[in-house]
Amino acid sequence: MDQYHRITDTGNSFVTKLHGNIDPQPVCSRPVPEVAADPDRNAAGYSVLEDRLVRLGDDRTDREGGNPGRWYRVLTVEVSTEEQIQVLTNLLWIDAEQICRLYRHRWSIEIVFRWIKDRMQLDRFISRDPTGVVRQTLTALIVWGLLAIFNEGGEQFSPKKLWRELQAAMHQALFDLGRRYQQSLDPPA
C-alpha cells in the first residue's frame, strides 16, 4: 500500500491488478456505463461490472472518509475468459473503458522493456524520473543503432563488452601512471 501512496504522492499514475493482500475500504460507488459510447473503446474485451472509489489501509486524515488526494479506484471487470478481476488505479478522471485498455496493454509495455534489457543490455535505469528514463532509453537506442551499423559484417559486439574493455583500459592506464609516478619518486639505485 505504501508503494501505491508513494506513486500517487509523486504525481505518477498506475493501473494494476488488485492483489489479495490489499483490503480496499470503499468510499463510494461510481456509475458504470451500460455500453461503451464508442464500440472501439472496449477493444480490450473487458466488461466493467463495478467501479468504486476506495481508500487503501488506514489512510484517514479527517472524519469524512480520508484524504481525497489518496483515493483510488477499483474496477471489477469481466475479462474475455469470463473470469472476474479487480483493477486498482489512481486515475480517477479517466473513464473505465480506457482503464481497461491500459490494463490490457500492460504486456506490450513489458515486452518493450524486456527487449530493451535483452537486446540493448540495459539492466537498470539510472534515473527514476520519467524524463530521465526517456533520455536513457533514447541514448541506449542510439548506441544500439550505431553498434548495429558497426557490427555489419563483423564480429558480434555488445555495449557491455565495450564497457568492460573501456574499464580494463582505464584501470591499466591508471596503474601505469601510478607506476611511473612511483618510479619518479624512488631514488636512483
Contact map, one row per residue, 1 for C-alpha under 8 A:
111110000000000000000100000000000000000000000000000000011000000000000000000000000000000000000000000000000000000000000000000000000000000000000000000000000000000000000000000000000000000000000
111111000000000000000000000000000000000000000000000000000000000000000000000000000000000000000000000000000000000000000000000000000000000000000000000000000000000000000000000000000000000000000
111111100000000000000000000000000000000000000000000000000000000000000000000000000000000000000000000000000000000000000000000000000000000000000000000000000000000000000000000000000000000000000
111111110000000000000000000000000000000000000000000000000000000000000000000000000000000000000000000000000000000000000000000000000000000000000000000000000000000000000000000000000000000000000
111111111000000000000000000000000000000000000000000000000000000000000100000000000000000000000000000000000000000000000000000000000000000000000000000000000000000000000000000000000000000000000
011111111100000000000000000000000000000000000000000000000000000000000000000000000000000000000000000000000000000000000000000000000000000000000000000000000000000000000000000000000000000000000
001111111111110000000000000000000000000000000000000000000000000000000000000000000000000000000000000000000000000000000000000000000000000000000000000000000000000000000000000000000000000000000
000111111111100000000000000000000000000000000000000000000000000000000100000000000000000001000000000000000000000000000000000000000000000000000000000000000000000000000000000000000000000000000
000011111111000000000000000000000000000000000000000000000000000000000000000000000000000000000000000000000000000000000000000000000000000000000000000000000000000000000000000000000000000000000
000001111111000000000000000000000000000000000000000000000000000000000000000000000000000000000000000000000000000000000000000000000000000000000000000000000000000000000000000000000000000000000
000000111111100000000000000000000000000000000000000000000000000000000000000000000000000000000000000000000000000000000000000000000000000000000000000000000000000000000000000000000000000000000
000000111111110000000000000000000000000000000000000000000000000000000000000000000000000000000000000000000000000000000000000000000000000000000000000000000000000000000000000000000000000000000
000000110011111000000000000000000000000000000000000000000000000000000000000000000000000011100000000000000000000000000000000000000000000000000000000000000000000000000000000000000000000000000
000000100001111100000000000000000000000000000000000000000000000000000000000000000000000011100000000000000000000000000000000000000000000000000000000000000000000000000000000000000000000000000
000000000000111110000000000000000000000000000000000000000000000000000000000000000000001111100000001001100000000000000000000000000000000000000000000000000000000000000000000000000000000000000
000000000000011111000000000000000000000000000000000000000000000000000000000000000000001110000000000000100000000000000000000000000000000000000000000000000000000000000000000000000000000000000
000000000000001111100000000000000000000000000000000000000000000000000000000000000000111100000000000000000000000000000000000000000000000000000000000000000000000000000000000000000000000000000
000000000000000111110100000000000000000000000000000000000000000000000000010000000000111100000000000000000000000000000000000000000000000000000000000000000000000000000000000000000000000000000
000000000000000011111100000000000000000000000000000000000000000000000000000000000000000000000000000000000000000000000000000000000000000000000000000000000000000000000000000000000000000000000
000000000000000001111110000000000000000000000000000000000000000000000000000000000000000000000000000000000000000000000000000000000000000000000000000000000000000000000000000000000000000000000
000000000000000000111110000000000000000000000000000000000000000000000000000000000000000000000000000000000000000000000000000000000000000000000000000000000000000000000000000000000000000000000
100000000000000001111111000000000000000000000000000000011000000000000000000000000000000000000000000000000000000000000000000000000000000000000000000000000000000000000000000000000000000000000
000000000000000000011111100000000000000000000000000000011000000000000000000000000000000000000000000000000000000000000000000000000000000000000000000000000000000000000000000000000000000000000
000000000000000000000111110000000000000000000000000001111000000000000000000000000000000000000000000000000000000000000000000000000000000000000000000000000000000000000000000000000000000000000
000000000000000000000011111000000000000000000000000001111000000000000000000000000000000000000000000000000000000000000000000000000000000000000000000000000000000000000000000000000000000000000
000000000000000000000001111110000000000000000000000111100000000000000000000000000000000000000000000000000000000000000000000000000000000000000000000000000000000000000000000000000000000000000
000000000000000000000000111110000000000000000000000111100000000010000000000000000000000000000000000000000000000000000000000000000000000000000000000000000000000000000000000000000000000000000
000000000000000000000000011111000000000000000000000111000000000000000000000000000000000000000000000000000000000000000000000000000000000000000000000000000000000000000000000000000000000000000
000000000000000000000000011111100000000000000000011110000000000000000000000000000000000000000000000000000000000000000000000000000000000000000000000000000000000000000000000000000000000000000
000000000000000000000000000111110000000000000000011110000000000000000000000000000000000000000000000000000000000000000000000000000000000000000000000000000000000000000000000000000000000000000
000000000000000000000000000011111000000000000000011000000000000000000000000000000000000000000000000000000000000000000000000000000000000000000000000000000000000000000000000000000000000000000
000000000000000000000000000001111100000000000001111000000000000000000000000000000000000000000001000000000000000000000000000000000000000000000000000000000000000000000000000000000000000000000
000000000000000000000000000000111111000000000001000000000000000000000000000000000000000000000000000000000000000000000000000000000000000000000000000000000000000000000000000000000000000000000
000000000000000000000000000000011111000000000000000000000000000000000000000000000000000000000000000000000000000000000000000000000000000000000000000000000000000000000000000000000000000000000
000000000000000000000000000000001111100000000000000000000000000000000000000000000000000000000000000000000000000000000000000000000000000000000000000000000000000000000000000000000000000000000
000000000000000000000000000000001111111011000000000000000000000000000000000000000000000000000000100000000000000000000000000000000000000000000000000000000000000000000000000000000000000000000
000000000000000000000000000000000011111010000000000000000000000000000000000000000000000000000000000000000000000000000000000000000000000000000000000000000000000000000000000000000000000000000
000000000000000000000000000000000001111111000000000000000000000000000000000000000000000000000000000000000000000000000000000000000000000000000000000000000000000000000000000000000000000000000
000000000000000000000000000000000001111111100000000000000000000000000000000000000000000000000000000000000000000000000000000000000000000000000000000000000000000000000000000000000000000000000
000000000000000000000000000000000000011111100000000000000000000000000000000000000000000000000000000000000000000000000000000000000000000000000000000000000000000000000000000000000000000000000
000000000000000000000000000000000001111111110000000000000000000000000000000000000000000000000000110010000000000000000000000000000000000000000000000000000000000000000000000000000000000000000
000000000000000000000000000000000001011111111110000000000000000000000000000000000000000000000000110110000000000000000000000000000000000000000000000000000000000000000000000000000000000000000
000000000000000000000000000000000000001111111100000000000000000000000000000000000000000000000000000010000000000000000000000000000000000000000000000000000000000000000000000000000000000000000
000000000000000000000000000000000000000011111100000000000000000000000000000000000000000000000000000110010000000000000000000000000000000000000000000000000000000000000000000000000000000000000
000000000000000000000000000000000000000001111110000000000000000000000000000000110000000000000000000000000000000000000000000000000000000000000000000000000000000000000000000000000000000000000
000000000000000000000000000000000000000001111111000000000000000000000000000011110000000000000000000100000000000000000000000000000000000000000000000000000000000000000000000000000000000000000
000000000000000000000000000000000000000001001111100000000000000000000000000011100000000000000000000000000000000000000000000000000000000000000000000000000000000000000000000000000000000000000
000000000000000000000000000000011000000000000111111000000000000000000000001111000000000000000001100000000000000000000000000000000000000000000000000000000000000000000000000000000000000000000
000000000000000000000000000000010000000000000011111000000000000000000000001111000000000000000000000000000000000000000000000000000000000000000000000000000000000000000000000000000000000000000
000000000000000000000000000011110000000000000001111100000000000000000000011110000000000000000000000000000000000000000000000000000000000000000000000000000000000000000000000000000000000000000
000000000000000000000000000011110000000000000001111110000000000000000000111100000000000000000001000000000000000000000000000000000000000000000000000000000000000000000000000000000000000000000
000000000000000000000000011111000000000000000000011111000000000000000000111000000000000000000000000000000000000000000000000000000000000000000000000000000000000000000000000000000000000000000
000000000000000000000000011111000000000000000000001111100000000000000011110000000000000000000000000000000000000000000000000000000000000000000000000000000000000000000000000000000000000000000
000000000000000000000001111100000000000000000000000111110000000000000011110000000000000000000000000000000000000000000000000000000000000000000000000000000000000000000000000000000000000000000
000000000000000000000001111000000000000000000000000011111110000001000111000000000000000000000000000000000000000000000000000000000000000000000000000000000000000000000000000000000000000000000
100000000000000000000111100000000000000000000000000001111110000000000011000000000000000000000000000000000000000000000000000000000000000000000000000000000000000000000000000000000000000000000
100000000000000000000111100000000000000000000000000000111110000000000000000000000000000000000000000000000000000000000000000000000000000000000000000000000000000000000000000000000000000000000
000000000000000000000000000000000000000000000000000000111111000000000000000000000000000000000000000000000000000000000000000000000000000000000000000000000000000000000000000000000000000000000
000000000000000000000000000000000000000000000000000000111111100001100100000000000000000000000000000000000000000000000000000000000000000000000000000000000000000000000000000000000000000000000
000000000000000000000000000000000000000000000000000000000111111011100000000000000000000000000000000000000000000000000000000000000000000000000000000000000000000000000000000000000000000000000
000000000000000000000000000000000000000000000000000000000011111011100000000000000000000000000000000000000000000000000000000000000000000000000000000000000000000000000000000000000000000000000
000000000000000000000000000000000000000000000000000000000001111111100000000000000000000000000000000000000000000000000000000000000000000000000000000000000000000000000000000000000000000000000
000000000000000000000000000000000000000000000000000000000001111111000000000000000000000000000000000000000000000000000000000000000000000000000000000000000000000000000000000000000000000000000
000000000000000000000000000000000000000000000000000000000000011111000000000000000000000000000000000000000000000000000000000000000000000000000000000000000000000000000000000000000000000000000
000000000000000000000000001000000000000000000000000000000001111111100000000000000000000000000000000000000000000000000000000000000000000000000000000000000000000000000000000000000000000000000
000000000000000000000000000000000000000000000000000000100011111111110110000000000000000000000000000000000000000000000000000000000000000000000000000000000000000000000000000000000000000000000
000000000000000000000000000000000000000000000000000000000011110011111110000000000000000000000000000000000000000000000000000000000000000000000000000000000000000000000000000000000000000000000
000000000000000000000000000000000000000000000000000000000000000001111110000000000000000000000000000000000000000000000000000000000000000000000000000000000000000000000000000000000000000000000
000000000000000000000000000000000000000000000000000000000000000000111110000000000000000000000000000000000000000000000000000000000000000000000000000000000000000000000000000000000000000000000
000010010000000000000000000000000000000000000000000000100010000001111111000000000000000000000000000000000000000000000000000000000000000000000000000000000000000000000000000000000000000000000
000000000000000000000000000000000000000000000000000011110000000001111111100000000000000001000000000000000000000000000000000000000000000000000000000000000000000000000000000000000000000000000
000000000000000000000000000000000000000000000000000011110000000000000111110000000000000111110000000000000000000000000000000000000000000000000000000000000000000000000000000000000000000000000
000000000000000000000000000000000000000000000000001111000000000000000011111000000000001111110000000000000000000000000000000000000000000000000000000000000000000000000000000000000000000000000
000000000000000001000000000000000000000000000000011111000000000000000001111100000000011110000000000000000000000000000000000000000000000000000000000000000000000000000000000000000000000000000
000000000000000000000000000000000000000000000001111100000000000000000000111110000000011100000001000000000000000000000000000000000000000000000000000000000000000000000000000000000000000000000
000000000000000000000000000000000000000000000001111000000000000000000000011111000001111000000000000000000000000000000000000000000000000000000000000000000000000000000000000000000000000000000
000000000000000000000000000000000000000000000111110000000000000000000000001111100001111000000000000000000000000000000000000000000000000000000000000000000000000000000000000000000000000000000
000000000000000000000000000000000000000000000111100000000000000000000000000111111111100000000000000000000000000000000000000000000000000000000000000000000000000000000000000000000000000000000
000000000000000000000000000000000000000000001110000000000000000000000000000011111111100000000000000000000000000000000000000000000000000000000000000000000000000000000000000000000000000000000
000000000000000000000000000000000000000000001100000000000000000000000000000001111110000000000000000000000000000000000000000000000000000000000000000000000000000000000000000000000000000000000
000000000000000000000000000000000000000000000000000000000000000000000000000001111110000000000000000000000000000000000000000000000000000000000000000000000000000000000000000000000000000000000
000000000000000000000000000000000000000000000000000000000000000000000000000001111111000000000000000000000000000000000000000000000000000000000000000000000000000000000000000000000000000000000
000000000000000000000000000000000000000000000000000000000000000000000000000001111111100000000000000000000000000000000000000000000000000000000000000000000000000000000000000000000000000000000
000000000000000000000000000000000000000000000000000000000000000000000000000111100111110000000000000000000000000000000000000000000000000000000000000000000000000000000000000000000000000000000
000000000000000011000000000000000000000000000000000000000000000000000000000111100011111000000000000000000000000000000000000000000000000000000000000000000000000000000000000000000000000000000
000000000000000011000000000000000000000000000000000000000000000000000000011110000001111100000000000000000000000000000000000000000000000000000000000000000000000000000000000000000000000000000
000000000000001111000000000000000000000000000000000000000000000000000000111110000000111110000000000000100000000000000000000000000000000000000000000000000000000000000000000000000000000000000
000000000000001111000000000000000000000000000000000000000000000000000001111000000000011111000000000000000000000000000000000000000000000000000000000000000000000000000000000000000000000000000
000000000000111100000000000000000000000000000000000000000000000000000001110000000000001111110000000000000000000000000000000000000000000000000000000000000000000000000000000000000000000000000
000000010000111000000000000000000000000000000000000000000000000000000011100000000000000111110000000000000000000000000000000000000000000000000000000000000000000000000000000000000000000000000
000000000000111000000000000000000000000000000000000000000000000000000001100000000000000011111100001000000000000000000000000000000000000000000000000000000000000000000000000000000000000000000
000000000000000000000000000000000000000000000000000000000000000000000001100000000000000011111100000000000000000000000000000000000000000000000000000000000000000000000000000000000000000000000
000000000000000000000000000000000000000000000000000000000000000000000000000000000000000000111110000000000000000000000000000000000000000000000000000000000000000000000000000000000000000000000
000000000000000000000000000000000000000000000000000000000000000000000000000000000000000000111111011000000000000000000000000000000000000000000000000000000000000000000000000000000000000000000
000000000000000000000000000000000000000000000000000000000000000000000000000000000000000000001111111000000000000000000000000000000000000000000000000000000000000000000000000000000000000000000
000000000000000000000000000000010000000000000001001000000000000000000000001000000000000000000111111100000000000000000000000000000000000000000000000000000000000000000000000000000000000000000
000000000000000000000000000000000001000011000001000000000000000000000000000000000000000000000011111110000000000000000000000000000000000000000000000000000000000000000000000000000000000000000
000000000000000000000000000000000000000011000000000000000000000000000000000000000000000000000111111111000000000000000000000000000000000000000000000000000000000000000000000000000000000000000
000000000000001000000000000000000000000000000000000000000000000000000000000000000000000000100111111111100000000000000000000000000000000000000000000000000000000000000000000000000000000000000
000000000000000000000000000000000000000001010100000000000000000000000000000000000000000000000001111111110000000000000000000000000000000000000000000000000000000000000000000000000000000000000
000000000000000000000000000000000000000011110000000000000000000000000000000000000000000000000000111111111000000000000000000000000000000000000000000000000000000000000000000000000000000000000
000000000000001000000000000000000000000000000000000000000000000000000000000000000000000000000000011111111100000000000000000000000000000000000000000000000000000000000000000000000000000000000
000000000000001100000000000000000000000000000000000000000000000000000000000000000000001000000000001111111100000000000000000000000000000000000000000000000000000000000000000000000000000000000
000000000000000000000000000000000000000000010000000000000000000000000000000000000000000000000000000111111110000000000000000000000000000000000000000000000000000000000000000000000000000000000
000000000000000000000000000000000000000000000000000000000000000000000000000000000000000000000000000011111111100000000000000000000000000000000000000000000000000000000000000000000000000000000
000000000000000000000000000000000000000000000000000000000000000000000000000000000000000000000000000001111111110000000000000000000000000000000000000000000000000000000000000000000000000000000
000000000000000000000000000000000000000000000000000000000000000000000000000000000000000000000000000000011111111000000000000000000000000000000000000000000000000000000000000000000000000000000
000000000000000000000000000000000000000000000000000000000000000000000000000000000000000000000000000000001111111100000000000000000000000000000000000000000000000000000000000000000000000000000
000000000000000000000000000000000000000000000000000000000000000000000000000000000000000000000000000000001111111110000000000000000000000000000000000000000000000000000000000000000000000000000
000000000000000000000000000000000000000000000000000000000000000000000000000000000000000000000000000000000111111111000000000000000000000000000000000000000000000000000000000000000000000000000
000000000000000000000000000000000000000000000000000000000000000000000000000000000000000000000000000000000011111111100000000000000000000000000000000000000000000000000000000000000000000000000
000000000000000000000000000000000000000000000000000000000000000000000000000000000000000000000000000000000001111111110000000000000000000000000000000000000000000000000000000000000000000000000
000000000000000000000000000000000000000000000000000000000000000000000000000000000000000000000000000000000000111111111000000000000000000000000000000000000000000000000000000000000000000000000
000000000000000000000000000000000000000000000000000000000000000000000000000000000000000000000000000000000000011111111100000000000000000000000000000000000000000000000000000000000000000000000
000000000000000000000000000000000000000000000000000000000000000000000000000000000000000000000000000000000000001111111111000000000000000000000000000000000000000000000000000000000000000000000
000000000000000000000000000000000000000000000000000000000000000000000000000000000000000000000000000000000000000111111111110000000000000010000000000000000000000000000000000000000000000000000
000000000000000000000000000000000000000000000000000000000000000000000000000000000000000000000000000000000000000011111111111000000000000000000000000000000000000000000000000000000000000000000
000000000000000000000000000000000000000000000000000000000000000000000000000000000000000000000000000000000000000001111111110000000000000000000000000000000000000000000000000000000000000000000
000000000000000000000000000000000000000000000000000000000000000000000000000000000000000000000000000000000000000000111111100000000000000000000000000000000000000000000000000000000000000000000
000000000000000000000000000000000000000000000000000000000000000000000000000000000000000000000000000000000000000000111111110000000000000000011001000000000000001000000000000000000000000000000
000000000000000000000000000000000000000000000000000000000000000000000000000000000000000000000000000000000000000000011111111000000000000000000000000000000000011100000000000000000000000000000
000000000000000000000000000000000000000000000000000000000000000000000000000000000000000000000000000000000000000000011101111110000000000000010000000000000000000000000000000000000000000000000
000000000000000000000000000000000000000000000000000000000000000000000000000000000000000000000000000000000000000000001000111110000000000000000000000000000000000000000000000000000000000000000
000000000000000000000000000000000000000000000000000000000000000000000000000000000000000000000000000000000000000000000000011111000000000000000000000000000000000000000000000000000000000000000
000000000000000000000000000000000000000000000000000000000000000000000000000000000000000000000000000000000000000000000000011111110000100100000000000000000000000000000000000000000000000000000
000000000000000000000000000000000000000000000000000000000000000000000000000000000000000000000000000000000000000000000000000111110001100100000000000000000000000000000000000000000000000000000
000000000000000000000000000000000000000000000000000000000000000000000000000000000000000000000000000000000000000000000000000011111101100000000000000000000000000000000000000000000000000000000
000000000000000000000000000000000000000000000000000000000000000000000000000000000000000000000000000000000000000000000000000011111101100000000000000000000000000000000000000000000000000000000
000000000000000000000000000000000000000000000000000000000000000000000000000000000000000000000000000000000000000000000000000000111111100000000000000000000000000000000000000000000000000000000
000000000000000000000000000000000000000000000000000000000000000000000000000000000000000000000000000000000000000000000000000000111111110000000000000000000000000000000000000000000000000000000
000000000000000000000000000000000000000000000000000000000000000000000000000000000000000000000000000000000000000000000000000000001111111000000000000000000000000000000000000000000000000000000
000000000000000000000000000000000000000000000000000000000000000000000000000000000000000000000000000000000000000000000000000001111111111100000000000000000000000000000000000000000000000000000
000000000000000000000000000000000000000000000000000000000000000000000000000000000000000000000000000000000000000000000000000011111111111110000000000000000000000000000000000000000000000000000
000000000000000000000000000000000000000000000000000000000000000000000000000000000000000000000000000000000000000000000000000000000111111111000000000000000000000000000000000000000000000000000
000000000000000000000000000000000000000000000000000000000000000000000000000000000000000000000000000000000000000000000000000000000011111111100000000000000000000000000000000000000000000000000
000000000000000000000000000000000000000000000000000000000000000000000000000000000000000000000000000000000000000000000000000011000001111111110000000000000000000000000000000000000000000000000
000000000000000000000000000000000000000000000000000000000000000000000000000000000000000000000000000000000000000000010000000000000000111111111000000000000000000000000000000000000000000000000
000000000000000000000000000000000000000000000000000000000000000000000000000000000000000000000000000000000000000000000000000000000000011111111100000000000000000000000000000000000000000000000
000000000000000000000000000000000000000000000000000000000000000000000000000000000000000000000000000000000000000000000000000000000000001111111110000000000000000000000000000000000000000000000
000000000000000000000000000000000000000000000000000000000000000000000000000000000000000000000000000000000000000000000001010000000000000111111111000000000000000000000000000000000000000000000
000000000000000000000000000000000000000000000000000000000000000000000000000000000000000000000000000000000000000000000001000000000000000011111111100000000000000000000000000000000000000000000
000000000000000000000000000000000000000000000000000000000000000000000000000000000000000000000000000000000000000000000000000000000000000001111111110000000000000000000000000000000000000000000
000000000000000000000000000000000000000000000000000000000000000000000000000000000000000000000000000000000000000000000000000000000000000000111111111000000000000000000000000000000000000000000
000000000000000000000000000000000000000000000000000000000000000000000000000000000000000000000000000000000000000000000001000000000000000000011111111100000000001000000000000000000000000000000
000000000000000000000000000000000000000000000000000000000000000000000000000000000000000000000000000000000000000000000000000000000000000000001111111110000000000000000000000000000000000000000
000000000000000000000000000000000000000000000000000000000000000000000000000000000000000000000000000000000000000000000000000000000000000000000111111111000000000000000000000000000000000000000
000000000000000000000000000000000000000000000000000000000000000000000000000000000000000000000000000000000000000000000000000000000000000000000011111111100000111000000000000000000000000000000
000000000000000000000000000000000000000000000000000000000000000000000000000000000000000000000000000000000000000000000000000000000000000000000001111111110000000000000000000000000000000000000
000000000000000000000000000000000000000000000000000000000000000000000000000000000000000000000000000000000000000000000000000000000000000000000000111111110000000000000000000000000000000000000
000000000000000000000000000000000000000000000000000000000000000000000000000000000000000000000000000000000000000000000000000000000000000000000000011111110100000000000000000000000000000000000
000000000000000000000000000000000000000000000000000000000000000000000000000000000000000000000000000000000000000000000000000000000000000000000000001111111111100000000000000000000000000000000
000000000000000000000000000000000000000000000000000000000000000000000000000000000000000000000000000000000000000000000000000000000000000000000000000111111100000000000000000000000000000000000
000000000000000000000000000000000000000000000000000000000000000000000000000000000000000000000000000000000000000000000000000000000000000000000000000000111110000000000000000000000000000000000
000000000000000000000000000000000000000000000000000000000000000000000000000000000000000000000000000000000000000000000000000000000000000000000000000001111111000000000000000000000000000000000
000000000000000000000000000000000000000000000000000000000000000000000000000000000000000000000000000000000000000000000000000000000000000000000000000000101111100000000000000000000000000000000
000000000000000000000000000000000000000000000000000000000000000000000000000000000000000000000000000000000000000000000000000000000000000000000000000000100111110000000000000000000000000000000
000000000000000000000000000000000000000000000000000000000000000000000000000000000000000000000000000000000000000000000000000000000000000000000000001000100011111011000000000000000000000000000
000000000000000000000000000000000000000000000000000000000000000000000000000000000000000000000000000000000000000000000000100000000000000000000000001000000001111111000000000000000000000000000
000000000000000000000000000000000000000000000000000000000000000000000000000000000000000000000000000000000000000000000001100000000000000000000001001000000000111111100000000000000000000000000
000000000000000000000000000000000000000000000000000000000000000000000000000000000000000000000000000000000000000000000000100000000000000000000000000000000000011111110000000000000000000000000
000000000000000000000000000000000000000000000000000000000000000000000000000000000000000000000000000000000000000000000000000000000000000000000000000000000000111111111000000000000000000000000
000000000000000000000000000000000000000000000000000000000000000000000000000000000000000000000000000000000000000000000000000000000000000000000000000000000000111111111100000000000000000000000
000000000000000000000000000000000000000000000000000000000000000000000000000000000000000000000000000000000000000000000000000000000000000000000000000000000000001111111110000000000000000000000
000000000000000000000000000000000000000000000000000000000000000000000000000000000000000000000000000000000000000000000000000000000000000000000000000000000000000111111111000000000000000000000
000000000000000000000000000000000000000000000000000000000000000000000000000000000000000000000000000000000000000000000000000000000000000000000000000000000000000011111111100000000000000000000
000000000000000000000000000000000000000000000000000000000000000000000000000000000000000000000000000000000000000000000000000000000000000000000000000000000000000001111111110000000000000000000
000000000000000000000000000000000000000000000000000000000000000000000000000000000000000000000000000000000000000000000000000000000000000000000000000000000000000000111111111000000000000000000
000000000000000000000000000000000000000000000000000000000000000000000000000000000000000000000000000000000000000000000000000000000000000000000000000000000000000000011111111100000000000000000
000000000000000000000000000000000000000000000000000000000000000000000000000000000000000000000000000000000000000000000000000000000000000000000000000000000000000000001111111110000000000000000
000000000000000000000000000000000000000000000000000000000000000000000000000000000000000000000000000000000000000000000000000000000000000000000000000000000000000000000111111111000000000000000
000000000000000000000000000000000000000000000000000000000000000000000000000000000000000000000000000000000000000000000000000000000000000000000000000000000000000000000011111111100000000000000
000000000000000000000000000000000000000000000000000000000000000000000000000000000000000000000000000000000000000000000000000000000000000000000000000000000000000000000001111111110000000000000
000000000000000000000000000000000000000000000000000000000000000000000000000000000000000000000000000000000000000000000000000000000000000000000000000000000000000000000000111111111000000000000
000000000000000000000000000000000000000000000000000000000000000000000000000000000000000000000000000000000000000000000000000000000000000000000000000000000000000000000000011111111100000000000
000000000000000000000000000000000000000000000000000000000000000000000000000000000000000000000000000000000000000000000000000000000000000000000000000000000000000000000000001111111110000000000
000000000000000000000000000000000000000000000000000000000000000000000000000000000000000000000000000000000000000000000000000000000000000000000000000000000000000000000000000111111111000000000
000000000000000000000000000000000000000000000000000000000000000000000000000000000000000000000000000000000000000000000000000000000000000000000000000000000000000000000000000011111111100000000
000000000000000000000000000000000000000000000000000000000000000000000000000000000000000000000000000000000000000000000000000000000000000000000000000000000000000000000000000001111111110000000
000000000000000000000000000000000000000000000000000000000000000000000000000000000000000000000000000000000000000000000000000000000000000000000000000000000000000000000000000000111111111000000
000000000000000000000000000000000000000000000000000000000000000000000000000000000000000000000000000000000000000000000000000000000000000000000000000000000000000000000000000000011111111100000
000000000000000000000000000000000000000000000000000000000000000000000000000000000000000000000000000000000000000000000000000000000000000000000000000000000000000000000000000000001111111110000
000000000000000000000000000000000000000000000000000000000000000000000000000000000000000000000000000000000000000000000000000000000000000000000000000000000000000000000000000000000111111111000
000000000000000000000000000000000000000000000000000000000000000000000000000000000000000000000000000000000000000000000000000000000000000000000000000000000000000000000000000000000011111111000
000000000000000000000000000000000000000000000000000000000000000000000000000000000000000000000000000000000000000000000000000000000000000000000000000000000000000000000000000000000001111111100
000000000000000000000000000000000000000000000000000000000000000000000000000000000000000000000000000000000000000000000000000000000000000000000000000000000000000000000000000000000000111111100
000000000000000000000000000000000000000000000000000000000000000000000000000000000000000000000000000000000000000000000000000000000000000000000000000000000000000000000000000000000000011111110
000000000000000000000000000000000000000000000000000000000000000000000000000000000000000000000000000000000000000000000000000000000000000000000000000000000000000000000000000000000000000111111
000000000000000000000000000000000000000000000000000000000000000000000000000000000000000000000000000000000000000000000000000000000000000000000000000000000000000000000000000000000000000001111
000000000000000000000000000000000000000000000000000000000000000000000000000000000000000000000000000000000000000000000000000000000000000000000000000000000000000000000000000000000000000000111
